[in-house]
Amino acid sequence: EVQLQASGGGLVQVGGSLRLSCATSGFTFDDYAIGWFRQAPGKEREKIVCINSYDRNIKYGDSVKGRFTISTDSRKNTVYLQMNRLKPEDTAVYYCNVRRNQYVYWGQGTQVTVSS
């Protein structure tokens, strides 16, 4: 069974940093596309970054490019999202995601709140 668990969220001041983790199990890690998404109250879910399954090319959303960095540890089956220079508009629930063929799996989400 594919399982994902996001963690590492919390309260941080403007300009601060956080590192989110997504621990995964139940599948061959490198066979899946990987992504981070977020959703703020009253807004649609936003794609932050995705890694292709076939070439591991990384594509960031414009709102986070240059501030956020995704990384993976295949031996630990863990995905990380390093978030720097955080802004109030980064406040949201953050979700990790993996995908293979028609199958998509989501973590439970972790809350990130950025305040001044």
Summary of the structure (lengths in Angstrom):
residues: 116
radius of gyration: 13.6
end to end distance: 41.0
largest distance: 42.0
contacts: 339
relative contact order: 0.33
helix: 5%
strand: 55%
